[in-house]
């Protein structure tokens, strides 16, 4: 029993190629969003570390003489 395929074999191949392209695009988009979120978290963490280091340096600065004094 043969099933009728609209547009024949070439149409089926074209539909499969389109479906594969859509899947590839969605997966790539999700991966890029995950990388963007990871990058933002790293930058945010670095900012927090820098701010904490700055506060620690200014809080402990009274016991350490300044370089020009």
N, CA, C and O atoms as a Tinker XYZ file with bonds, in Angstrom:
   276  protein
     1  N      0.846000   -1.184000    0.000000    73     2
     2  CA     0.000000    0.000000    0.000000    64     1     3
     3  C      0.888000    1.244000    0.000000    63     2     4     5
     4  O      1.751000    1.407000    0.863000    81     3
     5  N      0.668000    2.094000   -0.958000    73     3     6
     6  CA     1.451000    3.333000   -1.058000    64     5     7
     7  C      0.638000    4.487000   -0.513000    63     6     8     9
     8  O     -0.547000    4.633000   -0.814000    81     7
     9  N      1.295000    5.305000    0.296000    73     7    10
    10  CA     0.639000    6.503000    0.821000    64     9    11
    11  C      0.952000    7.671000   -0.100000    63    10    12    13
    12  O      2.100000    7.860000   -0.501000    81    11
    13  N     -0.049000    8.442000   -0.429000    73    11    14
    14  CA     0.229000    9.601000   -1.284000    64    13    15
    15  C      0.998000   10.675000   -0.513000    63    14    16    17
    16  O      0.604000   11.061000    0.587000    81    15
    17  N      2.083000   11.144000   -1.092000    73    15    18
    18  CA     2.905000   12.188000   -0.478000    64    17    19
    19  C      2.758000   13.435000   -1.335000    63    18    20    21
    20  O      3.078000   13.423000   -2.523000    81    19
    21  N      2.266000   14.527000   -0.719000    73    19    22
    22  CA     2.136000   15.752000   -1.506000    64    21    23
    23  C      3.515000   16.212000   -2.000000    63    22    24    25
    24  O      4.488000   16.166000   -1.247000    81    23
    25  N      3.596000   16.637000   -3.212000    73    23    26
    26  CA     4.809000   17.151000   -3.853000    64    25    27
    27  C      5.870000   16.073000   -4.056000    63    26    28    29
    28  O      6.997000   16.395000   -4.433000    81    27
    29  N      5.545000   14.813000   -3.818000    73    27    30
    30  CA     6.451000   13.718000   -4.110000    64    29    31
    31  C      7.633000   13.635000   -3.163000    63    30    32    33
    32  O      7.626000   14.215000   -2.078000    81    31
    33  N      8.638000   12.910000   -3.592000    73    31    34
    34  CA     9.817000   12.668000   -2.769000    64    33    35
    35  C     10.594000   13.959000   -2.520000    63    34    36    37
    36  O     11.092000   14.181000   -1.416000    81    35
    37  N     10.696000   14.802000   -3.534000    73    35    38
    38  CA    11.430000   16.063000   -3.367000    64    37    39
    39  C     10.750000   16.953000   -2.339000    63    38    40    41
    40  O     11.420000   17.635000   -1.562000    81    39
    41  N      9.426000   16.949000   -2.332000    73    39    42
    42  CA     8.694000   17.737000   -1.340000    64    41    43
    43  C      8.929000   17.229000    0.067000    63    42    44    45
    44  O      9.051000   18.017000    1.006000    81    43
    45  N      8.994000   15.910000    0.217000    73    43    46
    46  CA     9.261000   15.321000    1.528000    64    45    47
    47  C     10.667000   15.671000    2.002000    63    46    48    49
    48  O     10.868000   15.984000    3.176000    81    47
    49  N     11.627000   15.620000    1.105000    73    47    50
    50  CA    13.006000   15.990000    1.449000    64    49    51
    51  C     13.087000   17.469000    1.821000    63    50    52    53
    52  O     13.778000   17.837000    2.771000    81    51
    53  N     12.390000   18.306000    1.081000    73    51    54
    54  CA    12.395000   19.741000    1.388000    64    53    55
    55  C     11.748000   20.007000    2.741000    63    54    56    57
    56  O     12.241000   20.834000    3.507000    81    55
    57  N     10.651000   19.319000    3.044000    73    55    58
    58  CA     9.979000   19.500000    4.341000    64    57    59
    59  C     10.888000   19.044000    5.477000    63    58    60    61
    60  O     10.938000   19.686000    6.526000    81    59
    61  N     11.603000   17.942000    5.276000    73    59    62
    62  CA    12.527000   17.465000    6.304000    64    61    63
    63  C     13.675000   18.449000    6.509000    63    62    64    65
    64  O     14.108000   18.670000    7.640000    81    63
    65  N     14.164000   19.036000    5.430000    73    63    66
    66  CA    15.240000   20.017000    5.541000    64    65    67
    67  C     14.770000   21.267000    6.292000    63    66    68    69
    68  O     15.509000   21.831000    7.099000    81    67
    69  N     13.556000   21.684000    6.023000    73    67    70
    70  CA    13.002000   22.853000    6.724000    64    69    71
    71  C     12.838000   22.547000    8.205000    63    70    72    73
    72  O     13.188000   23.368000    9.053000    81    71
    73  N     12.307000   21.367000    8.518000    73    71    74
    74  CA    12.126000   20.977000    9.919000    64    73    75
    75  C     13.473000   20.905000   10.636000    63    74    76    77
    76  O     13.596000   21.364000   11.771000    81    75
    77  N     14.478000   20.336000    9.983000    73    75    78
    78  CA    15.810000   20.259000   10.589000    64    77    79
    79  C     16.389000   21.651000   10.816000    63    78    80    81
    80  O     17.043000   21.895000   11.829000    81    79
    81  N     16.154000   22.547000    9.892000    73    79    82
    82  CA    16.634000   23.919000   10.048000    64    81    83
    83  C     15.986000   24.614000   11.222000    63    82    84    85
    84  O     16.655000   25.334000   11.964000    81    83
    85  N     14.691000   24.411000   11.403000    73    83    86
    86  CA    13.980000   25.027000   12.532000    64    85    87
    87  C     14.505000   24.467000   13.855000    63    86    88    89
    88  O     14.725000   25.219000   14.804000    81    87
    89  N     14.705000   23.154000   13.919000    73    87    90
    90  CA    15.228000   22.539000   15.141000    64    89    91
    91  C     16.625000   23.064000   15.437000    63    90    92    93
    92  O     16.926000   23.408000   16.580000    81    91
    93  N     17.481000   23.132000   14.424000    73    91    94
    94  CA    18.837000   23.641000   14.606000    64    93    95
    95  C     18.805000   25.078000   15.117000    63    94    96    97
    96  O     19.559000   25.426000   16.026000    81    95
    97  N     17.944000   25.913000   14.547000    73    95    98
    98  CA    17.856000   27.307000   14.949000    64    97    99
    99  C     17.407000   27.428000   16.400000    63    98   100   101
   100  O     17.946000   28.246000   17.147000    81    99
   101  N     16.431000   26.627000   16.805000    73    99   102
   102  CA    15.930000   26.702000   18.182000    64   101   103
   103  C     16.986000   26.234000   19.181000    63   102   104   105
   104  O     17.160000   26.854000   20.230000    81   103
   105  N     17.685000   25.158000   18.870000    73   103   106
   106  CA    18.725000   24.655000   19.769000    64   105   107
   107  C     19.850000   25.673000   19.896000    63   106   108   109
   108  O     20.340000   25.926000   20.997000    81   107
   109  N     20.260000   26.257000   18.771000    73   107   110
   110  CA    21.322000   27.258000   18.806000    64   109   111
   111  C     20.889000   28.478000   19.619000    63   110   112   113
   112  O     21.688000   29.042000   20.367000    81   111
   113  N     19.637000   28.880000   19.475000    73   111   114
   114  CA    19.120000   30.023000   20.219000    64   113   115
   115  C     19.128000   29.739000   21.720000    63   114   116   117
   116  O     19.514000   30.600000   22.511000    81   115
   117  N     18.708000   28.543000   22.113000    73   115   118
   118  CA    18.699000   28.190000   23.533000    64   117   119
   119  C     20.107000   28.136000   24.100000    63   118   120   121
   120  O     20.342000   28.578000   25.225000    81   119
   121  N     21.038000   27.601000   23.337000    73   119   122
   122  CA    22.429000   27.551000   23.805000    64   121   123
   123  C     23.003000   28.951000   23.954000    63   122   124   125
   124  O     23.721000   29.225000   24.915000    81   123
   125  N     22.696000   29.840000   23.016000    73   123   126
   126  CA    23.203000   31.205000   23.089000    64   125   127
   127  C     22.629000   31.929000   24.301000    63   126   128   129
   128  O     23.339000   32.679000   24.970000    81   127
   129  N     21.344000   31.708000   24.588000    73   127   130
   130  CA    20.740000   32.322000   25.768000    64   129   131
   131  C     21.397000   31.808000   27.043000    63   130   132   133
   132  O     21.621000   32.580000   27.976000    81   131
   133  N     21.710000   30.515000   27.097000    73   131   134
   134  CA    22.382000   29.956000   28.271000    64   133   135
   135  C     23.773000   30.552000   28.435000    63   134   136   137
   136  O     24.182000   30.866000   29.553000    81   135
   137  N     24.504000   30.713000   27.335000    73   135   138
   138  CA    25.834000   31.334000   27.402000    64   137   139
   139  C     25.740000   32.788000   27.844000    63   138   140   141
   140  O     26.578000   33.262000   28.611000    81   139
   141  N     24.722000   33.495000   27.363000    73   139   142
   142  CA    24.535000   34.890000   27.769000    64   141   143
   143  C     24.255000   34.990000   29.268000    63   142   144   145
   144  O     24.799000   35.857000   29.952000    81   143
   145  N     23.397000   34.091000   29.776000    73   143   146
   146  CA    23.096000   34.104000   31.217000    64   145   147
   147  C     24.345000   33.791000   32.031000    63   146   148   149
   148  O     24.589000   34.413000   33.065000    81   147
   149  N     25.136000   32.825000   31.567000    73   147   150
   150  CA    26.369000   32.467000   32.276000    64   149   151
   151  C     27.340000   33.647000   32.290000    63   150   152   153
   152  O     27.968000   33.929000   33.311000    81   151
   153  N     27.459000   34.324000   31.168000    73   151   154
   154  CA    28.359000   35.477000   31.075000    64   153   155
   155  C     27.899000   36.587000   32.018000    63   154   156   157
   156  O     28.719000   37.194000   32.708000    81   155
   157  N     26.596000   36.853000   32.053000    73   155   158
   158  CA    26.072000   37.889000   32.937000    64   157   159
   159  C     26.329000   37.539000   34.400000    63   158   160   161
   160  O     26.652000   38.418000   35.200000    81   159
   161  N     26.186000   36.251000   34.757000    73   159   162
   162  CA    26.455000   35.836000   36.133000    64   161   163
   163  C     27.925000   36.013000   36.474000    63   162   164   165
   164  O     28.250000   36.434000   37.584000    81   163
   165  N     28.821000   35.699000   35.543000    73   163   166
   166  CA    30.256000   35.883000   35.796000    64   165   167
   167  C     30.597000   37.353000   35.977000    63   166   168   169
   168  O     31.361000   37.709000   36.874000    81   167
   169  N     30.040000   38.199000   35.137000    73   167   170
   170  CA    30.309000   39.637000   35.252000    64   169   171
   171  C     29.761000   40.164000   36.569000    63   170   172   173
   172  O     30.425000   40.942000   37.255000    81   171
   173  N     28.557000   39.745000   36.923000    73   171   174
   174  CA    27.955000   40.195000   38.180000    64   173   175
   175  C     28.803000   39.740000   39.364000    63   174   176   177
   176  O     29.016000   40.504000   40.305000    81   175
   177  N     29.293000   38.487000   39.322000    73   175   178
   178  CA    30.148000   37.985000   40.394000    64   177   179
   179  C     31.445000   38.757000   40.493000    63   178   180   181
   180  O     31.915000   39.044000   41.594000    81   179
   181  N     32.033000   39.098000   39.352000    73   179   182
   182  CA    33.282000   39.869000   39.358000    64   181   183
   183  C     33.056000   41.259000   39.933000    63   182   184   185
   184  O     33.898000   41.771000   40.670000    81   183
   185  N     31.931000   41.866000   39.604000    73   183   186
   186  CA    31.612000   43.191000   40.156000    64   185   187
   187  C     31.457000   43.106000   41.668000    63   186   188   189
   188  O     31.956000   43.961000   42.401000    81   187
   189  N     30.756000   42.062000   42.134000    73   187   190
   190  CA    30.570000   41.898000   43.571000    64   189   191
   191  C     31.907000   41.672000   44.278000    63   190   192   193
   192  O     32.145000   42.224000   45.352000    81   191
   193  N     32.778000   40.859000   43.672000    73   191   194
   194  CA    34.097000   40.624000   44.263000    64   193   195
   195  C     34.912000   41.910000   44.309000    63   194   196   197
   196  O     35.587000   42.179000   45.303000    81   195
   197  N     34.856000   42.697000   43.260000    73   195   198
   198  CA    35.582000   43.962000   43.231000    64   197   199
   199  C     35.068000   44.938000   44.265000    63   198   200   201
   200  O     35.846000   45.632000   44.919000    81   199
   201  N     33.747000   44.990000   44.410000    73   199   202
   202  CA    33.167000   45.891000   45.405000    64   201   203
   203  C     33.552000   45.451000   46.814000    63   202   204   205
   204  O     33.857000   46.289000   47.662000    81   203
   205  N     33.541000   44.137000   47.069000    73   203   206
   206  CA    33.925000   43.638000   48.391000    64   205   207
   207  C     35.401000   43.915000   48.663000    63   206   208   209
   208  O     35.774000   44.283000   49.777000    81   207
   209  N     36.239000   43.737000   47.642000    73   207   210
   210  CA    37.662000   44.021000   47.814000    64   209   211
   211  C     37.890000   45.512000   48.079000    63   210   212   213
   212  O     38.739000   45.881000   48.891000    81   211
   213  N     37.140000   46.349000   47.402000    73   211   214
   214  CA    37.265000   47.788000   47.633000    64   213   215
   215  C     36.856000   48.172000   49.034000    63   214   216   217
   216  O     37.514000   48.984000   49.684000    81   215
   217  N     35.756000   47.579000   49.505000    73   215   218
   218  CA    35.325000   47.873000   50.880000    64   217   219
   219  C     36.351000   47.368000   51.891000    63   218   220   221
   220  O     36.636000   48.045000   52.878000    81   219
   221  N     36.903000   46.184000   51.647000    73   219   222
   222  CA    37.899000   45.626000   52.566000    64   221   223
   223  C     39.167000   46.471000   52.564000    63   222   224   225
   224  O     39.791000   46.662000   53.608000    81   223
   225  N     39.544000   46.972000   51.408000    73   223   226
   226  CA    40.756000   47.787000   51.321000    64   225   227
   227  C     40.572000   49.121000   52.024000    63   226   228   229
   228  O     41.494000   49.609000   52.678000    81   227
   229  N     39.406000   49.710000   51.899000    73   227   230
   230  CA    39.182000   51.001000   52.562000    64   229   231
   231  C     38.942000   50.827000   54.048000    63   230   232   233
   232  O     39.292000   51.713000   54.828000    81   231
   233  N     38.358000   49.717000   54.467000    73   231   234
   234  CA    38.119000   49.481000   55.896000    64   233   235
   235  C     39.424000   49.181000   56.614000    63   234   236   237
   236  O     39.607000   49.620000   57.750000    81   235
   237  N     40.341000   48.441000   55.985000    73   235   238
   238  CA    41.605000   48.098000   56.614000    64   237   239
   239  C     42.712000   49.077000   56.274000    63   238   240   241
   240  O     43.865000   48.847000   56.638000    81   239
   241  N     42.402000   50.132000   55.605000    73   239   242
   242  CA    43.422000   51.080000   55.155000    64   241   243
   243  C     44.041000   51.890000   56.261000    63   242   244   245
   244  O     45.122000   52.447000   56.069000    81   243
   245  N     43.390000   51.984000   57.437000    73   243   246
   246  CA    43.939000   52.781000   58.537000    64   245   247
   247  C     45.192000   52.150000   59.137000    63   246   248   249
   248  O     46.072000   52.865000   59.617000    81   247
   249  N     45.283000   50.816000   59.116000    73   247   250
   250  CA    46.436000   50.157000   59.726000    64   249   251
   251  C     47.625000   50.059000   58.778000    63   250   252   253
   252  O     48.742000   49.792000   59.220000    81   251
   253  N     47.403000   50.271000   57.486000    73   251   254
   254  CA    48.470000   50.180000   56.506000    64   253   255
   255  C     48.850000   51.611000   56.082000    63   254   256   257
   256  O     47.974000   52.387000   55.697000    81   255
   257  N     50.139000   51.967000   56.149000    73   255   258
   258  CA    50.530000   53.325000   55.754000    64   257   259
   259  C     50.334000   53.520000   54.244000    63   258   260   261
   260  O     50.492000   52.582000   53.462000    81   259
   261  N     49.999000   54.713000   53.861000    73   259   262
   262  CA    49.819000   55.002000   52.443000    64   261   263
   263  C     51.191000   55.085000   51.774000    63   262   264   265
   264  O     52.169000   55.461000   52.421000    81   263
   265  N     51.276000   54.742000   50.497000    73   263   266
   266  CA    52.585000   54.683000   49.815000    64   265   267
   267  C     53.296000   56.015000   49.745000    63   266   268   269
   268  O     54.526000   56.014000   49.706000    81   267
   269  N     52.638000   57.122000   49.727000    73   267   270
   270  CA    53.308000   58.410000   49.579000    64   269   271
   271  C     53.649000   59.092000   50.880000    63   270   272   273
   272  O     54.179000   60.203000   50.854000    81   271
   273  N     53.371000   58.480000   52.024000    73   271   274
   274  CA    53.559000   59.151000   53.308000    64   273   275
   275  C     54.901000   58.959000   53.897000    63   274   276
   276  O     55.180000   59.476000   54.979000    81   275
